[in-house]
Amino acid sequence: MIDHTRRVQVADELLRRFASALRAAQLYSPSHPLVARNVALFGETLGIAFGQQRSITLGVVGSEFVVGDVPLPRASSMMSDLLQRLQRAGVERIAIEREVATEELSGLVQALASSSDQNGEESVLPTFPHIQVGRIQVQQRVEPTAADTATVRRLYADASNIASQLWQAAAKEGKVDPGQSRQLVDSLAQAVAHNRTALIALTALKNYDNYTFTHMVNVSILTMAQARSLGLDGAVLREFGVAALMHDIGKVRTPTEILNKPDQLTAKEFEIMKRHVVDGAEILRRTPEIPPIAPVVAFEHHLRIDGSGYPATVKRPTLNLATQLCGVADVYDAMRSQRQYQQAFPSERILAVLQRNDGTQFDRHLVRRFVQIIGIYPVGNLVRLNTGETGVVLKAYAADPHRPQVRVILDHARNPYPRPYDINLWESVVGGRWPATVIAPLDPAELKIDPMSLI
């Protein structure tokens, strides 16, 4: 097995060979010996990178590359050039299978070299038997209608009800219904793909009476949103969703007086609570047709990459990606929940906790990606601006999560605007001044405003 340091070296070398092949293809004709040599070296390094894997993915996450599961900073001018070439071609990930032929690699290099010279014009890339290219989709913006919002609301409400049924079945029968859980996750996965904004906004609307079931749904949604942003889709995405949905299922065996205790748990009660990770893994292992990753996530979701967390006696050299994504989503959703013994934490404090553990308890690349998706002020949050106006967050801005897109709905005296207007807080005006800044989140219940009706 290749150790981590060696994997980083191989990943770095693979990107360098890829960059060299692209650069040669842009400088010389396809038949030039230098082009063939650089493609061959790229293929040789790819063979080393495969190891025991059937395929490997080269991805772009912000300004960093990810080779398989190894993140690499853009450390050199060659890497910067490669990043720019891929961005100009509209490419965000390339999945290459072990069976790939040199001719396919050569075709990919030539196609990308030509595509990145189109100066922003979309070109059609050829298809290859053993290479899949994921391109950034630029779609015309379509304003959501009231019917869209109502559909997502019904989906979320139905999901919470089904989560309740799954919970009750696990409590009675000691196992969950895999078919019902898959159907639930299928519907959520489709919504994450087509209306992620509205769905994530709904996860912020907490109801304490249904906390257990909304938490199950929220963690599944937030885990799949992260996974999809990393290029995962299809069956793997849904397996992650099922695992996240069932991460706390072991709590069906936790005594009700502890699970629903209105005050903080004592040390003894907390030890009992911690058993749910073992109970959850056991329940899911006994459930036929459940994805194999589900009991793993149930057991590991309170473990951290620095070795902390629980079960305390368990040590892992690495944590599964599904576990890590679920862990971030679980902590985030739990901290922002309004409980009888805990006031909901403002988004900024929640994300500060995640970032304080950046690189110790949570993988720093995954935390950064999560912040880019959610933002400091997530979609659907009601916020006060430094102008005194009130707005609802429409869209997070990945480059600066403190400056989202906002729909301004109330003036400084909290009178409604006849015609609300949208503003991108990341765009400076003449003189380099910011148009406005978010001062603080607001409680929509106090203002008797439904943010979902406004986004």
C-alpha positions in Angstrom: 0.0 0.0 0.0 1.4 3.5 -0.9 1.8 5.7 2.1 0.3 9.2 2.2 3.6 11.0 1.4 4.2 8.8 -1.6 0.6 9.3 -2.8 1.1 13.1 -2.6 4.3 12.8 -4.6 2.6 10.6 -7.3 -0.4 13.0 -7.5 1.9 16.0 -7.9 3.9 14.2 -10.6 0.7 13.2 -12.4 -0.5 16.8 -12.6 2.9 17.9 -13.8 2.9 15.3 -16.6 -0.6 16.3 -17.5 0.3 20.0 -17.6 3.4 19.2 -19.8 1.3 17.2 -22.2 -1.2 20.0 -22.6 1.5 22.6 -23.1 3.2 20.5 -25.7 -0.1 19.9 -27.5 -0.6 23.7 -27.7 2.9 24.4 -29.0 3.4 21.6 -31.5 1.4 19.6 -34.1 -0.3 16.4 -33.0 2.3 14.3 -34.8 5.3 16.0 -33.2 7.6 13.6 -31.2 7.5 15.9 -28.1 3.7 15.6 -27.9 3.8 11.8 -28.1 6.5 11.6 -25.5 4.7 13.9 -23.0 1.4 11.9 -23.5 3.4 8.7 -22.9 4.9 10.0 -19.7 1.5 11.1 -18.5 0.2 7.6 -19.2 3.1 6.0 -17.3 2.6 8.2 -14.2 -1.2 7.5 -14.4 -0.4 3.8 -14.2 1.5 4.4 -11.0 -1.2 6.6 -9.6 -3.9 3.9 -10.2 -2.3 1.5 -7.6 -5.1 -0.9 -6.7 -7.8 1.6 -7.9 -10.0 0.9 -10.9 -10.2 4.6 -11.8 -8.8 7.9 -10.6 -10.4 11.4 -10.8 -8.5 14.7 -11.4 -10.7 17.5 -10.0 -10.6 21.2 -9.4 -11.9 22.5 -6.1 -11.7 26.3 -5.9 -8.0 27.1 -6.6 -6.8 23.6 -5.6 -6.5 20.3 -7.4 -7.7 17.0 -6.0 -6.2 13.7 -7.4 -8.3 10.9 -6.2 -8.7 11.8 -2.5 -5.4 13.7 -2.3 -5.8 17.5 -2.3 -2.9 19.5 -3.8 -2.4 23.3 -3.6 -1.6 25.2 -6.7 2.0 25.6 -5.8 3.8 26.3 -9.1 3.4 28.4 -12.2 2.9 25.1 -14.2 0.0 24.2 -11.9 -1.5 27.7 -12.2 -1.3 27.3 -16.0 -3.0 23.9 -15.9 -5.7 25.3 -13.6 -6.3 28.2 -16.0 -6.4 25.9 -19.1 -9.0 23.6 -17.4 -11.1 26.6 -16.3 -11.1 28.1 -19.8 -12.2 24.8 -21.2 -15.0 24.7 -18.5 -13.7 21.4 -17.0 -13.9 20.7 -13.3 -13.2 17.0 -13.2 -11.8 14.2 -15.3 -12.3 10.5 -14.4 -9.9 8.1 -16.0 -10.4 4.3 -15.8 -7.5 1.8 -15.6 -8.2 0.4 -19.0 -7.6 3.7 -20.7 -5.5 3.5 -23.9 -2.7 5.9 -24.9 -4.8 7.0 -27.9 -7.6 8.1 -25.6 -5.1 10.1 -23.5 -3.7 11.7 -26.6 -7.3 12.6 -27.8 -8.1 14.1 -24.4 -5.0 16.2 -24.4 -5.6 17.4 -28.0 -9.3 18.2 -27.3 -8.5 20.1 -24.1 -5.6 22.0 -25.8 -8.0 23.1 -28.5 -11.0 23.8 -26.1 -9.0 26.0 -23.8 -8.1 28.2 -26.8 -11.8 29.0 -27.5 -11.7 32.2 -25.3 -14.7 31.4 -23.3 -16.7 29.9 -26.2 -18.2 26.5 -25.3 -16.7 23.7 -27.5 -17.8 20.1 -27.8 -15.4 17.6 -26.3 -15.3 14.1 -27.9 -16.3 11.1 -25.8 -13.8 8.4 -24.8 -14.5 4.8 -23.7 -12.5 5.1 -20.5 -12.5 8.8 -19.8 -15.3 11.0 -18.4 -15.0 14.7 -18.4 -17.2 16.8 -16.1 -17.9 20.3 -17.4 -19.2 23.3 -15.6 -22.8 23.7 -16.6 -23.8 27.3 -17.4 -27.6 27.5 -17.5 -30.0 30.3 -18.0 -31.3 31.5 -14.6 -34.9 30.6 -14.1 -36.7 32.4 -11.3 -38.4 29.8 -8.9 -42.1 30.0 -8.8 -44.4 29.6 -5.8 -45.3 26.1 -7.2 -41.5 25.2 -7.1 -41.3 26.3 -3.5 -44.5 24.4 -2.5 -43.1 21.2 -4.2 -39.9 21.4 -2.3 -41.8 22.1 1.0 -44.0 19.0 0.4 -40.9 16.9 -0.4 -39.2 18.0 2.8 -42.3 17.4 4.9 -42.8 14.0 3.4 -39.1 13.2 4.0 -39.4 14.0 7.7 -42.6 11.8 7.9 -40.8 8.9 6.3 -37.8 9.4 8.5 -40.2 9.1 11.5 -41.6 5.8 10.1 -38.1 4.4 9.5 -37.2 5.4 13.1 -40.3 3.7 14.5 -39.7 0.5 12.5 -36.1 0.3 13.7 -37.2 0.8 17.3 -39.8 -2.1 17.0 -38.1 -4.5 14.6 -34.4 -3.8 15.1 -33.9 -3.0 11.5 -34.9 -0.4 8.9 -36.7 -0.7 5.6 -34.0 -0.4 3.0 -36.5 0.1 0.1 -38.2 3.0 1.9 -34.9 4.6 2.8 -33.7 4.4 -0.8 -36.9 5.9 -2.2 -36.6 8.8 0.3 -32.9 9.4 -0.6 -33.7 9.1 -4.3 -36.2 12.0 -4.1 -33.8 14.1 -2.0 -30.9 13.4 -4.3 -33.0 14.6 -7.3 -33.9 17.8 -5.4 -30.3 18.4 -4.5 -29.5 18.2 -8.2 -32.3 20.5 -9.4 -33.2 22.8 -6.5 -30.4 22.6 -4.0 -30.9 26.3 -3.0 -34.4 25.9 -1.7 -33.8 22.5 -0.2 -30.8 23.7 1.9 -32.8 26.7 2.9 -35.5 24.4 4.3 -32.9 22.6 6.5 -32.6 25.8 8.5 -36.3 25.8 9.5 -36.1 23.9 12.7 -39.0 22.4 14.7 -37.9 21.1 18.1 -40.8 18.7 18.4 -39.6 16.9 15.2 -35.8 17.5 15.8 -34.8 13.8 15.6 -36.4 13.3 12.2 -35.6 16.7 10.6 -32.0 16.2 11.8 -31.9 12.9 9.9 -33.2 14.5 6.7 -31.0 17.6 7.1 -27.8 15.6 7.5 -28.6 13.5 4.5 -29.3 16.7 2.4 -26.1 18.5 3.6 -24.0 15.3 3.1 -25.2 14.8 -0.5 -24.8 18.5 -1.3 -21.1 18.2 -0.2 -20.6 14.9 -2.1 -22.2 16.3 -5.3 -19.9 19.4 -5.1 -17.0 17.0 -5.1 -18.2 15.3 -8.3 -19.9 12.3 -6.8 -23.2 11.3 -8.4 -25.4 8.4 -9.2 -25.4 5.3 -7.0 -22.5 6.5 -4.8 -24.2 9.8 -4.1 -27.3 7.9 -3.0 -25.4 5.5 -0.8 -23.8 8.5 1.0 -27.3 9.9 1.4 -28.7 6.7 2.9 -25.7 6.4 5.3 -26.2 10.0 6.4 -29.9 9.5 6.9 -29.2 6.6 9.1 -26.2 7.9 11.0 -28.1 8.3 14.3 -30.4 5.3 14.0 -28.7 3.7 17.0 -30.5 6.2 19.2 -33.6 4.2 19.0 -32.0 2.1 21.7 -31.1 5.1 23.8 -33.5 5.5 26.8 -36.2 8.2 26.0 -35.5 10.1 29.2 -31.9 10.6 28.1 -32.7 11.2 24.4 -35.3 13.8 25.2 -33.8 15.3 28.3 -34.5 19.1 28.3 -31.3 19.8 30.2 -27.7 19.0 29.4 -26.7 15.4 30.0 -24.6 14.3 33.0 -21.3 12.5 32.4 -23.0 9.2 33.1 -25.9 9.9 30.8 -23.5 11.0 28.1 -21.7 7.7 28.3 -25.0 6.0 27.7 -25.8 8.3 24.8 -22.4 7.5 23.2 -23.5 3.8 22.8 -25.7 4.8 19.8 -22.8 4.6 17.4 -22.3 0.9 18.2 -26.0 0.2 18.3 -26.5 2.0 15.0 -23.8 -0.1 13.3 -25.3 -3.3 14.6 -28.8 -2.4 13.4 -27.6 -1.5 9.9 -25.4 -4.6 9.6 -28.5 -6.7 10.4 -30.5 -4.9 7.7 -30.4 -6.6 4.3 -29.8 -4.6 1.2 -28.5 -1.6 3.1 -25.4 0.0 1.6 -22.2 -1.3 3.2 -21.1 2.2 3.9 -24.1 2.9 6.2 -23.0 0.9 9.2 -19.5 2.3 8.8 -20.8 5.9 8.9 -23.1 5.1 11.9 -20.1 3.7 13.8 -17.6 6.4 12.8 -19.5 9.7 12.5 -18.3 11.0 15.9 -14.6 10.1 15.2 -12.3 12.9 14.2 -9.2 12.8 12.0 -7.0 13.8 14.9 -8.0 10.6 16.8 -10.5 12.4 19.1 -14.2 11.6 19.4 -15.8 8.3 20.2 -15.8 5.3 20.5 -12.7 6.3 22.5 -10.8 3.1 22.0 -11.2 3.1 18.2 -8.3 4.5 16.1 -8.4 5.0 12.4 -5.4 6.0 10.2 -7.9 7.6 7.9 -11.7 8.1 7.9 -14.0 7.3 5.1 -15.0 10.2 3.0 -18.7 9.6 3.7 -17.9 9.6 7.4 -16.1 12.9 7.1 -18.9 14.6 5.1 -21.5 13.3 7.5 -19.5 14.4 10.5 -19.3 18.0 9.2 -23.0 18.1 8.4 -24.0 16.5 11.7 -22.0 19.0 13.8 -23.3 22.0 11.7 -26.9 21.0 11.9 -26.8 20.1 15.6 -25.2 23.4 16.6 -27.7 25.5 14.8 -30.7 23.7 16.3 -33.0 25.4 18.7 -33.2 23.1 21.7 -34.7 23.7 25.2 -31.3 23.7 26.7 -29.4 25.4 23.8 -30.1 28.5 21.8 -29.4 28.1 18.1 -25.9 29.3 17.3 -25.6 32.1 14.6 -24.1 30.8 11.4 -20.9 32.7 11.9 -20.2 31.1 15.3 -21.0 27.6 13.9 -18.7 27.9 11.0 -16.0 29.5 13.2 -16.0 26.3 15.3 -15.7 24.2 12.2 -12.8 26.3 10.9 -11.1 26.4 14.3 -10.8 22.6 14.0 -9.7 23.1 10.4 -7.1 20.4 9.8 -7.4 18.7 13.2 -10.9 17.4 13.8 -12.1 18.1 10.3 -10.3 17.9 7.0 -9.6 21.5 6.1 -10.4 21.1 2.4 -13.8 19.6 3.2 -14.5 22.4 5.6 -13.6 25.0 3.1 -15.8 23.3 0.5 -18.7 23.2 3.0 -18.3 26.9 3.7 -18.3 27.6 0.0 -21.6 25.7 -0.4 -23.4 27.0 2.7 -21.9 30.4 3.1 -21.5 32.2 6.4 -25.1 33.4 6.0 -26.9 30.4 4.3 -29.6 30.7 1.7 -32.9 31.5 3.3 -31.3 33.4 6.3 -32.9 36.8 7.1 -30.2 39.4 7.7 -29.7 43.0 8.7 -27.5 45.2 6.5 -25.3 48.1 7.6 -27.7 50.3 5.7 -30.4 49.4 8.3 -32.3 47.4 5.6 -33.5 43.8 6.0 -32.9 41.1 3.3 -33.1 37.4 2.7 -30.0 35.6 1.5 -30.5 34.2 -2.1 -27.1 32.8 -2.9 -23.8 32.1 -1.2 -20.6 33.5 -2.9 -17.9 30.9 -2.7 -15.0 33.4 -3.0 -16.2 35.4 0.0 -18.8 33.6 2.1 -19.4 36.8 4.2 -20.8 38.6 1.1 -23.8 36.7 -0.3 -26.4 37.8 -2.8 -29.3 39.3 -0.9 -32.9 40.3 -1.8 -33.6 43.5 0.2 -37.2 43.5 1.4 -37.5 46.1 4.2 -36.1 49.6 4.6 -34.3 50.9 7.6 -37.6 51.5 9.4 -38.6 47.9 8.6 -41.3 49.0 6.1 -41.7 46.7 3.2 -40.4 47.8 -0.2 -43.1 47.7 -2.9 -40.5 46.3 -5.2 -37.8 44.3 -3.4 -34.4 44.4 -5.1 -31.4 42.0 -5.4 -27.9 43.0 -4.6 -24.6 41.2 -4.9 -22.7 42.1 -1.7 -19.4 41.0 -3.3 -19.5 43.6 -6.0 -17.8 46.9 -5.2 -19.0 50.1 -6.7 -17.1 53.2 -8.0 -14.2 54.0 -5.7 -13.9 50.4 -4.5 -16.5 50.8 -1.8 -18.8 47.9 -0.9 -22.5 48.5 -1.6 -23.6 47.0 1.7 -22.5 44.5 4.4 -24.3 42.0 6.5 -24.3 43.0 10.1 -26.2 40.1 11.7 -28.7 37.3 11.1 -32.3 38.0 12.2 -35.0 35.7 13.6 -37.8 35.5 10.9 -40.3 34.4 13.6 -39.8 37.8 15.4 -40.5 39.7 12.2 -43.3 37.2 11.1 -41.6 36.7 7.8 -41.4 33.4 5.8 -38.0 33.6 4.0 -38.9 30.6 1.8 -41.7 32.7 0.2 -39.1 35.3 -0.8 -36.3 33.3 -2.4 
